[in-house]
Amino acid sequence: MPTAALFHIRDTRPDAPHYQDLLDELNAGAMTALRDAGWHAQLHAATEHPLDDLLGAARSADVVVILGGEDVDPRTYGTTDSRPDWTPYDTAADEAQLAIIRDTAAAGRPLLGICRGMQLVNVAFGGTLHQHIDGHRGSRSAPFVATEVRFDRPDPISTAGDHLCSHHQSVDRLGEGLDATARAADGTVEAVRHRELPVWAYQWHLEHRRSAARQLVPAMAALRASVRTGEASDRS
């Protein structure tokens, strides 16, 4: 049975309980789809366990997944806050998840980033982020936007249903070794892969309950298989 360690964050703002409800729903979609597909999957809250414990969980998994959540603190990529609307950062979660990404990548183990997870992957490799963009998230009551995505290389989920986005930040300068492998019509980077390492990331929510069985599960299976075949970057 393949194993997966999924790392998430909690939004503790008392004035925004709906956001945590959204994260819980996405996390549940991921866990249900993976377990139904025969994975042994475990969720780990990035700020609720010692870093050594988190790294241990990541090192024992066949695939590490960094899930979505709040904006990444721009200090992690060397700049200041320029967003039109301020929300708090979770710097402890940023630090923990960046440490997990760097440790996993250094060991050459499979890593998948989703939404915030993709942004953190880019930052971990020295990239930067656009701190605010329009058109890639909906309203509070309907937060997901079906985004048309153009793939620049073969991908196991290129035709697997809608690409459901809900984000207002995105990749700006790509991190070292990363290639953009899919973009939205407005040029927004929607997927990246490392040229040599088994590191894949997607901006849209593969783990959404409408998408997880058709997108998250095959993406993780393909990523894990790429390591066994020595084709992690799939540069064909």
Number of C-alpha atoms within 10 A of each C-alpha: 9 14 18 25 22 24 26 22 23 19 17 12 12 7 7 10 11 14 17 16 13 14 20 15 14 19 20 17 20 25 21 16 22 24 15 11 15 12 18 16 21 15 17 17 15 22 20 12 11 10 16 11 11 21 17 11 19 26 17 12 20 21 24 26 26 28 26 27 21 20 20 23 20 18 10 18 17 11 11 11 11 11 13 8 7 8 10 12 14 18 16 13 22 22 18 20 28 21 16 27 28 15 15 21 19 10 10 15 22 26 29 25 27 25 26 26 27 28 29 31 32 29 25 21 19 17 20 22 19 16 19 14 13 9 12 20 18 16 9 10 7 9 14 19 18 15 19 15 21 16 17 12 12 12 14 15 17 16 12 15 13 19 25 22 24 21 25 16 22 22 24 16 14 20 19 14 14 24 17 19 20 23 19 16 11 9 10 19 21 26 27 27 26 24 17 15 23 25 26 26 28 25 28 26 26 29 27 23 19 15 20 23 21 19 23 25 23 17 22 22 16 16 25 20 15 17 16 10 8 12 16 24 20 16 11 6
